[in-house]
Amino acid sequence: MSEARITHIGGPTTLIEAAGWRLPTDPTFDPPGHRYSFGWSTSSRKMSGPAVEPSELPPLDAVLLTHDHHADNLDTAGRALLPGARVVLTTPSGARRLGGNAHGLAPWQTWRLERPGLPTIEVTATPARHGPPLSRPLVGDVTGFALRWEGQRHGALWISGDTVLHAGVRELAHRLTVGTAVLHLGGVRFPVTGPVRYTMTASQAREVCRLLRPHTALPVHYEGWAHFHEGRRAVETELARAPADLRARFRWLPVGTALELTV
């Protein structure tokens, strides 16, 4: 039986401790209050700070960075952490921008985390689309990650990344057995683009879990920024309409405290 500890630090940022590895996702550690530009006349203000300070983190093995070009997924303090990791796994375009220890993975490419005395973790990039059809030239490349290692009981640990529900996410149901799904939600939208959504809504999260049937679904990226428009209450309202077996798959990560899971 394999266990993992996941700490929700805030926004999309988690610390995954699994099989002896320490893997932060999308590091955002700036204090609240600053407004960040996302390009194309869009911006957002950070509303809450991290539950864990960078100085409180253990030594980091690899950073799983779904994308580097939006501050709600990589901010100034988070960027300062990257050189201290052995490797930063991200999109190919992000790796070119970051340089150094960054390595880009195209969808379905796999990187093996290997270290003497520890089980190997296979990290596979999974498709993500950060908005509606044809939006990629505007919003840039994003990736998800599927983590697999020997001894997992329920299947891969999947991090969705900032994505809407689209054909690439549906493809996972045919290519992966997902045991734990870390879902970036929030129903992101901006005044300048009207009702268009750039991350999963609560209803899309419900559909993703119906398709993938993960043992455990863990929402993140739903509060802490002004452009997140569906918080925990909206997700819980949507789940109240879901079948009981699907509702039971969702668990809320306590912010700042590690949750131990059987994966």
GUPA-262028 format. One record per residue (C-alpha): residue number from 1; residue in three letters; y, z, x. Coordinates in Angstrom, 2 decimals. Each point is the difference from the previous one (the first is absolute). Layout:
% residues N
num;residu;py;pz;px
NUM;ALA;Y;Z;X
...
This chain:
% residues 263
num;residu;py;pz;px
1;MET;0.00;0.00;0.00
2;SER;3.43;-0.96;1.34
3;GLU;3.18;1.91;-0.66
4;ALA;3.66;-0.80;0.54
5;ARG;3.25;1.93;-0.23
6;ILE;3.03;-1.78;-1.41
7;THR;3.48;1.52;0.10
8;HIS;2.73;-1.58;-2.12
9;ILE;3.20;0.35;2.04
10;GLY;2.25;-1.84;-2.46
11;GLY;0.58;-3.49;-1.41
12;PRO;-2.73;-2.23;1.46
13;THR;-0.56;2.24;3.01
14;THR;-3.35;1.74;0.40
15;LEU;-2.01;1.42;2.85
16;ILE;-3.67;-0.97;-0.20
17;GLU;-2.36;2.13;2.09
18;ALA;-3.46;-1.50;-0.09
19;ALA;-3.01;-0.10;2.33
20;GLY;2.08;1.73;2.68
21;TRP;2.82;-2.58;-0.21
22;ARG;3.64;0.71;-0.95
23;LEU;1.59;-2.94;-1.75
24;PRO;3.48;0.16;-1.55
25;THR;1.04;-2.65;-2.50
26;ASP;3.48;-1.50;-0.39
27;PRO;1.91;2.73;1.88
28;THR;3.26;1.00;-1.71
29;PHE;1.58;3.19;1.36
30;ASP;3.75;-0.45;-0.42
31;PRO;1.87;2.70;-1.96
32;PRO;1.16;-0.85;-3.53
33;GLY;3.40;-1.36;-0.96
34;HIS;0.32;-3.24;1.95
35;ARG;0.17;-3.40;-1.70
36;TYR;-2.04;-2.82;1.57
37;SER;0.39;-3.73;-0.46
38;PHE;-3.11;-2.03;-0.83
39;GLY;1.74;-3.37;0.20
40;TRP;0.99;-2.52;-2.67
41;SER;2.55;2.45;-1.49
42;THR;-2.63;2.69;-0.62
43;SER;0.21;3.57;1.27
44;SER;-1.20;3.49;-0.81
45;ARG;0.78;3.63;0.76
46;LYS;-2.59;2.43;1.32
47;MET;-0.08;2.94;-2.41
48;SER;-2.37;2.47;1.70
49;GLY;-1.08;0.77;3.54
50;PRO;-3.45;0.28;1.57
51;ALA;-2.19;3.00;-0.74
52;VAL;-1.15;0.01;3.63
53;GLU;2.29;-0.47;2.98
54;PRO;-1.00;-2.35;2.85
55;SER;-0.21;3.00;2.36
56;GLU;-2.71;1.50;-2.24
57;LEU;-2.30;-3.01;0.26
58;PRO;-3.11;0.06;2.19
59;PRO;-0.46;-2.67;2.70
60;LEU;-0.30;-3.38;-1.73
61;ASP;-2.76;-2.52;0.66
62;ALA;1.14;-3.04;-1.99
63;VAL;2.80;-0.71;-2.46
64;LEU;-0.87;-2.03;-3.09
65;LEU;3.26;-1.77;-0.83
66;THR;-0.09;-2.16;-3.12
67;HIS;3.32;-1.58;0.98
68;ASP;2.83;0.75;2.41
69;HIS;3.06;-1.58;-1.62
70;HIS;0.74;2.38;-2.90
71;ALA;1.32;3.47;0.76
72;ASP;-2.01;1.65;-2.78
73;ASN;-3.10;-0.88;2.04
74;LEU;1.37;0.33;3.53
75;ASP;3.28;1.80;0.60
76;THR;1.83;1.00;3.16
77;ALA;-1.91;3.22;0.67
78;GLY;-3.28;-1.68;-0.89
79;ARG;0.71;-2.84;2.39
80;ALA;0.47;2.55;2.80
81;LEU;-3.61;1.15;-0.49
82;LEU;-1.58;-3.41;0.58
83;PRO;-0.05;-0.03;3.83
84;GLY;-1.97;3.26;-0.01
85;ALA;-3.00;-1.52;-1.80
86;ARG;-2.78;-1.88;1.76
87;VAL;0.50;-2.98;-2.30
88;VAL;2.12;-0.98;-3.00
89;LEU;-1.83;-2.26;-2.45
90;THR;2.24;-2.09;-2.23
91;THR;0.70;-3.57;-1.10
92;PRO;0.12;-2.81;2.60
93;SER;3.74;-0.50;-0.59
94;GLY;0.58;3.75;0.26
95;ALA;-1.89;0.16;3.28
96;ARG;2.21;-2.74;1.42
97;ARG;3.13;1.93;-0.98
98;LEU;-1.26;3.35;1.27
99;GLY;-1.70;-1.13;3.22
100;GLY;-1.47;2.67;2.27
101;ASN;-3.14;1.59;-1.44
102;ALA;0.21;-1.84;-3.34
103;HIS;-2.86;-2.30;-0.99
104;GLY;0.14;-2.33;-2.98
105;LEU;-2.86;-0.60;-2.42
106;ALA;-0.13;-2.91;-2.43
107;PRO;-1.78;0.62;-3.33
108;TRP;-3.70;0.80;0.52
109;GLN;0.32;0.32;3.78
110;THR;-1.55;3.17;1.43
111;TRP;1.00;2.28;2.88
112;ARG;-2.49;2.54;1.37
113;LEU;1.34;3.42;0.91
114;GLU;-2.27;1.12;2.81
115;ARG;0.11;3.13;2.13
116;PRO;-2.72;1.88;1.91
117;GLY;-1.48;2.81;-2.06
118;LEU;1.36;-1.23;-3.33
119;PRO;-1.51;-2.29;-2.64
120;THR;1.43;-3.50;-0.04
121;ILE;2.34;-0.76;-2.89
122;GLU;0.28;-3.59;-1.16
123;VAL;3.50;-0.70;-1.34
124;THR;0.15;-3.17;-2.09
125;ALA;3.29;-1.45;-1.23
126;THR;-0.04;-0.67;-3.73
127;PRO;2.25;-2.36;-2.01
128;ALA;3.29;1.32;-1.35
129;ARG;2.93;-1.70;-1.71
130;HIS;3.23;1.97;-0.17
131;GLY;1.33;-1.57;-3.19
132;PRO;-0.43;-2.87;-2.46
133;PRO;-1.47;-3.43;0.85
134;LEU;1.96;-1.94;2.63
135;SER;1.89;3.13;1.11
136;ARG;-1.50;0.21;3.49
137;PRO;2.86;-1.92;1.71
138;LEU;2.41;2.59;-1.42
139;VAL;-1.95;3.25;0.34
140;GLY;-2.07;-0.78;3.11
141;ASP;-3.59;0.67;0.93
142;VAL;-1.85;3.15;-1.03
143;THR;-3.58;1.11;0.51
144;GLY;-2.45;2.55;-1.31
145;PHE;-2.79;1.59;2.04
146;ALA;-3.65;0.78;-0.66
147;LEU;-1.58;2.61;2.29
148;ARG;-3.76;0.15;0.47
149;TRP;-2.11;2.21;2.23
150;GLU;-3.60;1.15;0.17
151;GLY;-0.93;2.72;-2.43
152;GLN;2.40;-0.81;-2.81
153;ARG;-1.60;1.01;-3.27
154;HIS;2.08;-1.84;-2.59
155;GLY;1.38;-3.01;1.85
156;ALA;3.08;-1.12;1.90
157;LEU;3.27;1.91;0.04
158;TRP;2.53;-2.57;-1.21
159;ILE;3.78;0.21;0.39
160;SER;1.56;-2.51;-2.36
161;GLY;3.36;-0.43;1.75
162;ASP;3.07;-1.04;-1.97
163;THR;-1.56;-2.55;-2.30
164;VAL;-0.11;-1.08;-3.60
165;LEU;-3.28;-0.83;-1.70
166;HIS;-0.81;-3.60;0.92
167;ALA;-2.99;-2.18;0.87
168;GLY;-0.26;1.40;3.52
169;VAL;-0.41;3.54;-1.31
170;ARG;-2.50;-1.16;-2.62
171;GLU;-2.01;-1.59;2.82
172;LEU;-0.72;3.46;1.38
173;ALA;-2.37;0.63;-2.88
174;HIS;-2.25;-2.77;1.35
175;ARG;0.31;0.78;3.71
176;LEU;0.18;3.79;0.30
177;THR;-1.48;3.15;-1.44
178;VAL;3.01;2.30;-0.22
179;GLY;-0.71;3.72;0.06
180;THR;3.54;1.35;0.32
181;ALA;3.09;-1.98;-1.03
182;VAL;3.44;1.06;1.26
183;LEU;2.28;-1.82;-2.43
184;HIS;3.64;-0.86;0.69
185;LEU;1.60;0.20;-3.43
186;GLY;3.58;0.55;-1.15
187;GLY;0.63;-3.20;-1.96
188;VAL;2.76;-0.88;2.47
189;ARG;2.89;-2.06;-1.35
190;PHE;3.69;-0.61;0.79
191;PRO;2.99;-0.63;-2.30
192;VAL;0.72;-3.37;1.59
193;THR;-3.50;-1.33;-0.81
194;GLY;-0.30;1.44;-3.50
195;PRO;-3.46;0.89;-1.33
196;VAL;-1.93;-1.54;2.92
197;ARG;-2.36;2.54;1.62
198;TYR;-0.80;0.20;3.70
199;THR;-2.76;2.61;-0.01
200;MET;-2.72;0.99;-2.42
201;THR;0.91;1.50;-3.33
202;ALA;-2.05;2.74;-1.63
203;SER;-1.70;-2.55;-2.25
204;GLN;-0.89;-2.16;3.01
205;ALA;-1.45;3.03;1.77
206;ARG;-2.16;0.65;-3.03
207;GLU;-1.24;-3.62;0.10
208;VAL;-0.65;0.13;3.75
209;CYS;-2.19;3.05;-0.46
210;ARG;-1.82;-1.65;-2.89
211;LEU;-0.78;-2.94;2.30
212;LEU;-0.85;1.88;3.22
213;ARG;-1.56;3.14;-1.54
214;PRO;0.92;2.27;2.94
215;HIS;-1.50;3.47;0.06
216;THR;3.50;1.41;0.61
217;ALA;3.48;-1.49;-0.54
218;LEU;2.96;1.64;1.73
219;PRO;3.53;-1.04;-1.04
220;VAL;2.76;-0.07;2.64
221;HIS;3.36;-1.86;0.27
222;TYR;1.15;1.04;-3.46
223;GLU;2.84;2.49;0.63
224;GLY;2.67;0.76;2.58
225;TRP;2.04;-3.23;-0.10
226;ALA;2.52;-1.32;-2.52
227;HIS;-1.79;-3.34;-0.41
228;PHE;-3.28;1.63;-1.07
229;HIS;0.10;-0.33;-3.80
230;GLU;-3.36;1.42;-1.07
231;GLY;-0.67;3.53;1.14
232;ARG;-2.88;2.35;-0.59
233;ARG;0.86;0.51;-3.66
234;ALA;-0.19;-3.75;-0.69
235;VAL;-3.37;-0.24;1.75
236;GLU;-1.37;2.97;-1.93
237;THR;1.23;-1.49;-3.28
238;GLU;-1.79;-3.25;0.74
239;LEU;-3.17;1.78;1.06
240;ALA;-0.01;1.98;-3.24
241;ARG;-0.83;-3.30;-1.72
242;ALA;-2.83;-0.82;2.42
243;PRO;-3.70;0.74;-0.54
244;ALA;-1.01;3.48;1.13
245;ASP;-2.21;-1.25;2.85
246;LEU;2.93;-1.96;1.46
247;ARG;2.44;2.90;-0.39
248;ALA;-2.39;2.26;1.86
249;ARG;0.23;-2.20;3.09
250;PHE;3.70;0.78;0.56
251;ARG;1.06;2.97;2.11
252;TRP;3.49;1.01;1.05
253;LEU;0.52;0.82;3.65
254;PRO;1.91;3.26;0.43
255;VAL;3.07;-0.90;2.07
256;GLY;-0.16;1.56;3.44
257;THR;-3.48;1.51;-0.37
258;ALA;-3.21;-1.70;1.12
259;LEU;-2.48;-0.91;-2.71
260;GLU;-3.63;-0.10;1.12
261;LEU;-2.08;-2.78;-1.53
262;THR;-3.57;-1.19;0.19
263;VAL;0.28;-3.67;0.86
